[in-house]
């Protein structure tokens, strides 16, 4: 039975953490096996995904019910805020590792390889750079067939997507202002606009990826440039996808009458996450697309 200790809500022992761990393990194992063309991998991958989706509905649904049921007070709210803060810090470190890899490659590794001619004589150590098309071993004949690709420019879709994400940050803030004023129409309209902008961003990024693969010759195998480009933009796209899903959930809850001006950390947590995604994209636009 749930209890309180000094009016701090203590939930019952829960099976959700261990089930989530099992789902994540299946998801990771299935991904590795699928990448290595093991037949059972895709089934393990789908099983792990099914467990995670089940958890999202059941565990999050339980937390929402406890919140709307009045079980959470100021102390619990502070705990949630610290938890979300440290989660975002971990996400900052995640992207810092990839930005650090990009910086190291551009500023140190590529120039050093060019100075030593470690790859082949006459290697151009400029950025962006790519190696031969999987040629093993590297010979003068295979060097001539090196990857021919065009880097992704900054002032097409990437610039449009930058404007879209900056606008979405404004609309989610406008929605928050509506909630603080107990203006339900402004809250719902602002969230709807934010979701629409998030989906537009994802659609344009999908088109950008298709354009890169089919017309620019830019793929995940296009040397270190292709690898860093798709790792950074791909993981960011994944975070935008998750953020959009969370915004859709918050929109649905808002339409059902959830959240009050003095009790709405579920909304704020998603807004924090969305602003974090916006900031990461600004770094991507500057250091991956522009410079």
N, C-alpha and C positions, 0 to 999 in steps of 0.2 A: 504494500500500500504506500502511495506517495505520502511524504511527510514534509514538515517544515521545521527548520532549525533557526530560531530567531526571525521567523517570517520569511526565511529564504527557502524557495521551493526546491525540494529534492525529489527527483522523479524516481519511479520504481526501477529496479535493475532491468536493463534493456538488452534484448538480443541483437538489436540493430547494428552496433559496432562490429561484432564478430561476423555477422552476415555480410556487411559491407566489405570487410577485409577479404572474405572468401570470394565475393564478386569481383573485386579488383584483381585478386590473384588469377582468377579464371580469365579475366579480360586481358591481363598482361601475357599470360601463358598462351592464350589463343592467338594474340597478335604475333608473338614470336614464332609460333608454329606456322601460322599462315604466311608470314614473310618468307619462311624457309620451305614453303610448298609442302608442308605435312598435311595430309588429307583431313585429319580430324581437327586441325587447327581452327577452321572456320566455325565448326560446331561448338568448340569450347569458347571461342570468341563471342558467338551469339548467346551462349548460356550466361557468360559473364555480363554481357550487356543487359540481358533480361533481368538478372539479379539486381543490377544497379538501378534500372528503371523501376523495379518493384520497390526498392528501398526509397527512392525519391518520393514515391507516392505515400508509402506507409509511414516512414520515419518523419518526413517533413510534414505530412498530414497530422501526425500526432503532436508535433511541436506547435503547429498552427492552432489545433484544437485547444491545447493547454494555454496558449497565449490569449486566444479569443475567449476562453473560459475564465479569465481573470486570475490565473494562477501565478503569473509573473509580476513581480514588483520591481522597484528601482534597482535593488541589488542584482536581480537576475538580468535586468537590462544592461547594467554595467558589465556583467560577465560576458554577455553576448557581444558588446562593443569591443571589449578587449580581444575576444576570440576572433572577430572579424578583422581587427587591426593586425593581429599577428599572422592571420591567413594572407592578407594583402602583402605584408612584409615578406612572407615566403615567396609570393608570386613576383615581387620585385627582385628578389635574389635569383629566381628562376630565369627571368629575362636578362638580368645583369650578366649571368654566365654566358648567354648567347651573344649579347652585345660585346662582352669581353673577348669572346672568340673572334668576332668580326674585327675588332680593333687590333688584336694580336696578329691576325693573318694579314691585314692590310698594312700595318705599320712595321711589322718585324719579319714575319715568315716569308712573305712574297719578295720583299727587297733582298733578304738574305739569300734566298734561293737564286735570285737573279744575279747577285754578285758572285756567287760561287759556281754558276752554270751547272748546278747539280743535276738538273733534269736533262738538258741537251744544249749544245752550243747555240748561242743566239737567242736564248729564251727571253721573251719580252716580259719583264717583271712588272708591267703596269697593271693597274686595276681598272676594270674587272679582268680576271684571268681565268682560263680553263685549260685543262690538259687534253691530251689526245683522246679519241673516242674509244676508251677501254682497250687500247692497243697494248698487248703484252707479248713479247717485249717491245720496248720503244726502239724504232729504227728510223733512219732517214725517210723511208717510204711512208711509215705510219705518221711521222711528224707532219707530213704534207696533208694528211687527212684529219688534222686536229679539229676539235669542235669549233664550228663556225656558229656564232650566236650573237644576238644583239642584246645588250643590257636593257632592263626595263627603265623607261624614261619616267621622270617625276611629274611631268606637267600634263599628263593625260588622266587616265582613271585614278592613279594615286592621289593627284591633287583634288579631284572630285570627291574621292573617299575621305580625304582629310576634312573638306568642308562638311561632308555628311556627318562625320563623327563629332566635329566641333558643334554642329547644330544639334545633334542628339544630346550632347552634354547640356546645352541650353534648355532643351525641351524637358529633360528629366528634372532639371532645377526648377523650371516653371511649374511642373507638376507638384514638386515638393512645396513650393510656395502656396499652391492651391490647397494642399492638404493641411498646412499650418493654419490657413484661414478657414478651414472646414468647408472649402469650395469643392464639392465632389465633382462637378462638371469640369472644372479646370484640371483637377487631378487626373481624371480619366482621359481627357483630351490630350494632356501632355504626355501621359504614358503611351497612348495609342500612337502619337506622332513619333515618340522615341522608338517604339517597336518597329514602326514602318521604316524609319531611317536605318535601324540596325539590319533589317532584312534587305534593304536596298544596298547597303554596304556589302553584305555577304554575296548578293547576286553579282555585283560589279567585280568583286574579287574572284568569284568563280569564272567570270568571263575573262578576267585578266590572266588567270592560270591557263585557260584554254588557248588564249592568244599567245602566251609565252611558249607553250609546248608545240603549237601547230604552225606558228608564223615566225617566232623569234629564235627558235632552236634552243630555248632556255629551259632546261629540265633539271631535276634533282641530281643528275649525273654530269652536269656541265661544270665540272671542276669545283673548286672551292667557292667560286662565286655562286653557282647554282645551289650548292649545298646550304650555304649560309642564307641565301635569299629565301629559299623555300622553308628552311627551318624557322627563321624568324617570322616571316609573314604567315606561314602555316599555323604555328602555335598561336600567333595573335588572332588569326581567323577562328581558331578553335575557341579561344577565350571570348571573342565576340559572339560566337554561336551560343556558348553557355550563358553569357550575359543576356542575350536576346530571349532565351528560354526563361530565364529568371524574371525578366521584365514582363513576359507574357503571363507568367504565374501571378505576379504582383498586379498586373492589369485585371486579371480575372478576380482576384481577391478584392480589389477596389470596387469593381462592379457589383460584388456581393455585399458591399458595405463594410468591409474590414478596414482597419486603421482609424485612429483618432488623432487629433492634433497633438495630444500628449502621450500617445502610445502607438508608435509606428516604426520600431526599429527594423522590422522586416523590410519595409520600403527603403529605409536609409542604408541598410547593408547592401542592397542591390544597387542603389545610387552610388555608393562608394566604389563598388566594383566597376561600375560603368565608367566612372571618371578615371579610375586607374587604367582601364582599357584605352580610353581616349589619350591619356598621357603617353602610354607605351607607343601608340600609333604615331604620335608626333615625333618620337625618337626614331621610329622606323622610317618615316617619311624623309627626315633629314639625313640620317646616316646610311640608309640602305638605298633609297631611291634618288636623292638629290645630290649628296656629296660623293 
